[in-house]
Amino acid sequence: MDTIEVSNLNRQFLFRQSHVGQSKAKVARDAVLKFRPKINITSYHANVKDPDFNVDFFKQFNVVLNGLDNLDARRHVNRLCLAADVPLVESGTTGFLGQ
């Protein structure tokens, strides 16, 4: 449910000044589709901790690519992927520490 802020522009290569205020998920989806127009991506502008995003939701995927910057949300997704037996590719950072 995150939106793009000016501070995101210097560290996230998909976002531009014209994207400020827009949904990160939607803009990221649109940017990736420019590179790979034939793939299917659904963006969700919502809280990943909402009950709709439960174990059954995660079971529908072959792999989950996670780019969340909120540590609590990242841990939540990790727990759900473990419960769903779905591989998780984590790309978050904590300060100067990568995952």
FITIDREN-227495 format. One record per residue (C-alpha): x, y, z. Coordinates in pm, whole numbers, plus 50000, padded with zeros to 5 digits. Example, Ala and Ser with C-alpha at 12.3 -4.5 7.8 and 13.67 -1.06 7.14 Angstrom:
// FITIDREN-227495
512304955050780;513674989450714;
// end
This chain:
// FITIDREN-227495
500005000050000;503095021549966;503355051249735;506425066149571;508115094949752;510895117649626;513325099949861;512735067349668;514085081549343;517775079249435;517665042449533;514995025449321;515715023648950;512125018148831;510735050948964;510895085748809;509895120448926;506585117348739;505725086848954;505785105249289;502505098949472;501605068049269;501405031949387;504835015149399;503274981849304;501484995448998;504445016048872;506814986448921;504424963848731;504144988548443;507934992948429;508594955348418;505984950548146;507944974647927;510864949947942;508754918047926;505354926747775;504174890647741;504324881448110;501394883148349;501824905348655;499074915448896;499874944549124;498234948249465;498074982249633;497224968149975;498704958050309;500484924550278;499384917050634;495684918450542;493874885150593;493324881950216;497054875350177;497084842550367;498824809050318;496384798950043;497124831449858;500864824049862;500364787549758;499304799049411;502874810049329;505924790349217;508204816649374;507734849549561;509974879449488;509964902949785;511004939449768;509434952150089;511324977550298;509334971850618;511114945650831;507934933751005;506164929150670;509194910750528;509194886650821;505444881550777;505874872450409;508744849350503;506504830750751;503714827450495;506074814650226;507464788950468;503944777650559;502954776350190;506184758250095;506944784749831;510504797149771;511104833549866;513674855949699;514274884049948;515784916149817;515374938550118;518074956550306;518514967250665;520634998550666;523814988250489;523104951050536;521664932150240;519724899550251;
// end
